[in-house]
Amino acid sequence: MLQFTDIQTAALRLEGVAHRTPILTSQTLNAVLGCEVFMKAENFQRMGAFKFRGGYNAINALTDAERACGVFAFSSGNHAQAVALAARLHGCKATILMPADAPQMKLDATRGYGAEVITYDRYRQDRSALAKQLSEERNAVLIPPYDYLPVMAGQGTCGLEIAEEIADLDALIVCTGGGGFLSGCTVAAKAVQPAIKVFGAEPEAGNDVQRSLRSGQIVSIDVPKTICDGQQTQAVGAHPWEVIHTMVSDILTAADATVIDAMRFAFERMKLVLEPSGACALAALMENRAAFAGQRVAVTLSGGNIDFGRFSALLQTRA
């Protein structure tokens, strides 16, 4: 199981490499939601999302011999970019398996960081099995996007920064897909502030983690149809589950329409660009505001990798 010491080690590896992203507030948002909200702006992280933390920590933790073999990852976009950039910084080759319908911006950025991209059909092919096969053929080190302790530890440094910077938090809401970010932030935040309650946030159409937590066992679903492309996972990872089912208070969900509302608020009132998955935690707070009335609540704004055309089109649907 992920330990706090793993996250502390990751923080040392990331010092001076990853950005210590700002925590933002909005008096307007506080008034609308009836609570005090602290937003961790990981859309300002290197490559535009929290994923850089896990990707860099995972590659940095490898031996020189392992890095010489190259790394292999699978991702819909942000982990892909994170591993590609981290590999470039370490001078090693990266090959990334990405869905053919991944946002073009994310495909282009991954290639732009120097990685080789292989595409697949996310609705017909098993990406984990395919990645295992292809990485073995290339003798490359496989770095999964969430079910991998070094990735979880790196992502947990975000929760560590939140808990260190904002005292006396009642709650922390973290977006979740496969659970690596949520589990890492949970271990870190509760180590620094034991009384804090941590909640996951996922799209309403892809509530596998919520169903898993409430049933007490991992539940798998079909690839969810949601605008939150970074959260189209089918089941929580085994390593994240060890943390989530014992330490996370609950999993919240948000409708795609509310995600767009959160994106619009962030853009119009705070001048922030968020991708749908990056706005999911804020959207979940919006839908569950009554449960957090009067509390001090931190949320993760986990990424901002979205092209202008899609961003504009989504916001127009809620004009």
N, C-alpha and C positions, 0 to 999 in steps of 0.2 A: 504493500500500500504506500502511496505517496507520503513522504514525510516533510515536515517543515524545513528540516536541514537541507533537503534536496532543493527547495526553493531558495533558501539563503545562498547555497552554492551557485545556483543559476543567476541570482542577482549579482554576484561577484563577476561571473563571466560576462554579463551583459553591461556592467558598469562602463560608461564611456562609449558604448557601442549602440545600445538601444536608447531611444529618447525617453526621458522621464516626462511623460505627457501631462498636460495641465488638467486640473479638476475645475470645472466651470460651474457657475451657478446662474440662476435666472429668477429674479424676484417675481416676474410675471408667471413663470411656471409654478413657483411655490404657491402663489395665490390661487391659481387655477386648480392645482392638485391638493391643496390643503396640507402640504407637508414641506419639509426642507430638503431639497434635492441637490445632490452633488454628482456631477456628470464627469466621468473619467474619459477624456477625449482621445481614445486610441486611434481615431481617424487621422491623428497627427503623428502616429508612429511611423517608423521607417516602412516603406512599401505600402503604407496606408491602412494598416490593421494590426491588432494585437498579435497576430500569427508570427510576426517576425521574432518575438521573444522566444517562442518554442522552437522555431526552425533554427535559429542561431544557437541556442543552448544545445540542441540535439547534435548539431554538426561539430560544435566546439568540444563536446564531450567524447567524440570519437578519437581513436588513436590515429597517428599519422598514416599508418598502414591502411586503416579502414578508409580514411579520406582519399587515399591514393586510388582506391578501387572505384570511387565515385559514389554518389547517393541517388536513391530512387524514391519518389514520393507520389502519392495520388491525392487529388484535390480538385474541388470545383473552382478554385481560384486563389484564395488568399494564402492558404498553406503552400500552394504551388509557388506563388511569388516569394513567400518567405524563405522557402528552401532554396529557390533559385538564387536569391540575393545572398543568403548566408553561404551558399556554396561558392559563389563568386568571391566573397570576402575571404574565404578560406583557401581559394585557389584550387577547388576540386570540381569535377564534372557533376552536373545534375541532370537527371532525366525525370520528367514529370508526366504522369498519366492524368489526363483531364477529360471531362465530358465534352463531347462534340458541341453541345449546346451551351457551354460555359460562356459567360459574357465575353465578347470579343476583346474588350479592354483588358480583361484578366489574362486571356490567351496571349495577347500582344505583349503585355508587361512581363509575363513569365519568360517568353522568348527573348525579350529585351534585356533581361538579366543574364542571358547566356545559356539558359537551359534548353535541352531538347524536349519537345512536347509530343506526346503520343495521345491521340484522342480515342474515345470509346463511347458507346451508347449507354448512358446511365440507366435507361429504362429496360435494357435487355441483357446487359453484361454485369457480372459480379466484379466490381472494381478491386476488391480486396484480393480475390483469387487471381485476377489478371495481373495485379501489381506484384504479387508474390512470384508468379511465374516469370514475368519479365525481369524482375530484379535478380532472380536466380540465374537467368540466362546471361545477364550482363555482369554477374558477380559483384553487384552494387549493394550497398547497405540500404535497406528499406527503412524509411522514416515515415511512419503512419501519421495522419493528421491529428489524432487525439488519443488513441489507445496505446500510448507509448510514454513511459515515465519521464524521460528527459524533455519531451515536448510539454507535458503537463506541468513540470517544474518551471520551465521557462515562462509559460503562460501565467503561472501562479504569481510571478513577480508583479503583475498588474494589480492583483488583489493586495499584495504586500504594500505597494505604494499607496493604495487607497487607505488601508488601515493605519499606516504610519502617519499619513498626512491629515486625515480627518478624524478627530477624536469623537468618542461617544456615539458611534453610529448605532442605530437600532436595526437597520437592515441593509443588505447589499443584494442587488438584482443583477445577475450576469446572464447574458445570452448563452444558449446552449444548443449544440447540434449533437456531436458525438460525446460531449461532456468533458473534454480535456481542459478547456478554459474554466468552466464552472468548478470542476473538482480542484484545480490548482488554486483558483482564487479562494475557494472555501477553506482549504487547509491553511493558506496564508492568513486570511482575514481572521479566522477563529483562533489562530495562534497568537495574534497580536491583540485582538479584542474578543475574548472568549464568549461574551454575552451576545454578540452580534448574531442575527438570524440571516441566513443566506438563502436566496431563492434563485431558481433558474428561470429563464424566459425563452419560450420557443413559439413558432407560429402555430396558430390554432389548427391548421391543416396537417401539421406534423408533430403531434403531441405524444410521441413515443416515450420520451423521458418522463413526462407527467404520468402516463399510464403505467410505466414501469415502477415509479416511486410509489404510486398509490396501490399497486397490486403486490409489491414486494418482490418482483422478479422482472428480469429484462424482457420487454415486449418489443417485437419487431413489427414494422409496418411496411407497406409499399412505399416507393419513393413519393414523398408528398408533393402535391401541386401547390406551390406557394411562390410568391415573389421573392421570398428570402432564400436565394440560391445557396448561400453559405450554410443553410440549416436544412438542406434536403437529405439529411441522414435517415437511415432506416432503423437504427438501434443504437443505444448508448454503448460505449466501449466497456470492456470488462474491468480494466484498471480504473477508469473514472467512476464506474458503478460502485466500486468498493468504498469510495468516498461519499458519493451522492446518497446512497441509501442509508448511510449512517449519520451524515452530518448536515445535509441540506434539508431545510424546513419544508419546502414545497416547490413545485414547478408551476409557474404561471404561463398563460398563453395570451396571444394577441392575434386578432384578425388582421388580414392583410390591409384592410382599409384603415385600421388604427395605426399600423406600421407607417403607412403613407402620411397619416396625420402627424405622426411623430417626426418624420422626415421634413414635412412642411414647416412645423414649428421650429425645428432646429435651424432650418435654412432662413426663414423669414425673421425670426426673433433673435437668433444667436449667430447668424451668418456662418453656419456649419453645413457641410455637405456630408450626408450619411447614406450609405447603401442600405437596402432594406434590412439585412441581418444586423447591420450596425445600429439600427434604430429599434430593434425588437425589445430590448430591455426597457427602454423608455416607453414604448407602446404598451408593454405589459403593466407598467406602473400606471399609465393612464387608464387602462381598463379595470384596474384593481385599486384605484385611489382610496376608496373607502377603508380598505384594510390597513392602509398606512397613514391615516389621518393623524396629524400632529407629530409624526416621527421624523427622524433624521435618516434619510435614505440615499445611498449611493447607487448609481446605475452605470453600467459600462456602455459607452458609445463605441462599439467594437471595431468599426471600419468605415471607410469612405470611398471604396473602390467601385465607382459607378460612372459610366460615361454620360455626357450631357444629354444625349438623345433619350436614353432610358430614364434618367432622372427627371427630365422635363415631362416626358409622357406619363410617368407615374403620378407626379404632382397634379397634372392636368385632370386626372381621373377623379380627384377630390376637390376640384376648383369650386 
